[in-house]
Structures are given as C-alpha cells and as structure tokens.
Amino acid sequence: MRRLFPMLLLLLLAACGGPKSDGVQLNVFAAASLQEPLSEIGAAYEQAHPGVALVFHFDSSGTLKTQIQEGAECDLFLSAGQKQMDQLDVTAGPDANPEGLDFVDPETRFDLLENKVVLAVPAGNPLNLQSFENLKTALETGDVLLAIGNRDVPVGQYTQRIFDYYGLNEDALAHCLTYGSNAKEVTTQVSEGTVDAGILYATDAAAAALEIAGTATPEMCGRVIYPAAVMTCGTNQGGAKDFLDFLRAGAAKEVFERAGFTPLG
C-alpha cells in the first residue's frame, strides 16, 4: 500500500471531521480496477477513524455480486458496471433484476466514478496497432492475440459491445483471444507481453505504464460508470454511509483523479 503524501493526509483528515473511535469493521466489496486508489483512501480513512477497520474484497464485479447474493457479509459495494448493481437492486425493475434480489439501499446508491475502455499494447507495440480499426483488421485476418475479460465481468461486457460495434463475432475469433476473470488479469497479460494487445480500463493501463493504442468512445461501448451503494446485508450501514460520504469528499476525489478516474458523485 502506498504512503500518502503528508498534505493529502491532512486534507483527508479535515474532510472527515477528525478522528473518532467507532470500533467497527466495514466489509467493502469493490471492482478490481479500484484497488490502488481505494487502498490509498482507505488508509487515510482508518487513520482518521481510530477503531474502524476497512476490509477490502477486490474482484470482478460479477464475482462480487454472486458472493453478495450467496450470503457474503458486505457493507458497501462499488461495481465497475451498472448491470451488477442493478441485479442486486430491487428498484431497478424486473428487466434488470429478474430474480427480484433486494440487497441495495436505494437511497444511498449513486454514480461515483467514470472510467474509459482502451486498447493497450505491451512494450514495443509488436503489431504497431494504432487504433481499434487496426485491431478489427488484425482480428479478421487472425494476426493478433488479444486479451479480453470474461463475458460475466464488466470489462468483458464492454468489449462485447465494441465487437458488436465493429461487426465482429466473438465466437468466431476464439483462436485470437485469451481471457481474464477480471480487468487486472487482462492487464497482467499485456504487461507480461504474452499477448499482442488487450482491451482494458484506462486506469489499469496507466497504473501498469502501458501504451494506449486507442480509446473507445461512448458510441462504441457506452459510458463506463462505477455505481456505489450501501448493502442491506451488512452489519454496519451507518459506518458504510460515512465511508461512502468520505469517498465523495474533495481529497478522495483527488486520489481517484490521480489514478485516472473522473469523479461523478
């Protein structure tokens, strides 16, 4: 976990109104792409709130959604896509939540951050890819090995929309594709150079110092929005609301911005 700059820590302490002793544990389920900024913000929150322990669970939003549905104790959920949050939110309606699952406190739900989906390449850019149009051609000729997310995770679902935009059939491209169970696994494949390119989040590409060959537009894959909400299956909804407010404070926003996110809340 990185050490906070002294000035940032002071700002974060001021934002939360000073230390207090709560003696609680908060279970925070968050998309893997949030690991770096949330770990930094969480360290500041714990220093500002002696006695509060934040326990982060980072994984794909789809995996986290399933864990919550199956009974995992979760106080706060931060998803990398609306779909996974909707599937737990009974107010989302039967089309988005056909099982009628009711785990979200709808009064606390809001859109926290926006990210971008990019085409990232390893050092040296072996195929000299310069755009998603280049990638389309390489996929059609079978001249690229591309890492993408599984279909049940947000980064994979954004990729499916990009394929649809370009008229590409994912099943027909199986010989050109490798998969990751979350955005971090896709990023690792590109970083290690085991693939020619990967479709992942701009923030993960920046954290891994990867070259970006193209950025997907909203027309290609929709906006990449991260909703956040307190969960009704947790044991400390009051503490979860407090930390959620902390994530919306100006100093926390600075951390998200430095990681490449656009704060919305």
Secondary structure, 3 states (H helix, E strand, C coil): CCCCCHHHHHHHHHHCCCCCCCCEEEEEEEEHHHHHHHHHHHHHHHHHCCCEEEEEEEECHHHHHHHHHCCCCCCEEECCCHHHHHCCCHHHCCCCCCCCCCCECHHHCEEEEEECEEEEECCCCCCCCCCHHHHHHHHHHCCCCEEEECCCCHHHHHHHHHHHHCCCCCHHHHHHEEEECCHHHHHHHHHCCCCCEEEEEHHHHHHCCCEEEEECCHHHHCCEEEEEEEECCCCCHHHHHHHHHHHCCHHHHHHHHHHCCEECC
